[in-house]
């Protein structure tokens, strides 16, 4: 067995790719479903960050994410929605900061 540099990240990329290949949802619907699932399992901010780039590329807005949280709130409960909102905001803020830094570096 060959030694991998990032076995955890590589595994996550592989299972995500397999999921994307087998999913019949359009990319935007898929990302919205992933956001709902992250909220449902009380995912940490890093999990939202792992999906933030794709969500932003698909044009998913903060309002879209808020709409998803409102939709799932009666099912997953207040504590998970509050935590999801906090985690999502942290991930999006970090992703926006990275994008701004990359733009500044490209210009500079």
CORPEBEL-V552432 format. One record per helix or strand of 2 or more residues. SS is the DSSP state (H for helix, E for strand). FROM is the first residue (numbers start at 1). TO is the last residue. If there is no record, write none. Layout:
BEGIN
SS;FROM;TO
SS;FROM;TO
END
This chain:
BEGIN
H;7;22
H;27;40
H;45;57
H;62;76
H;78;107
END
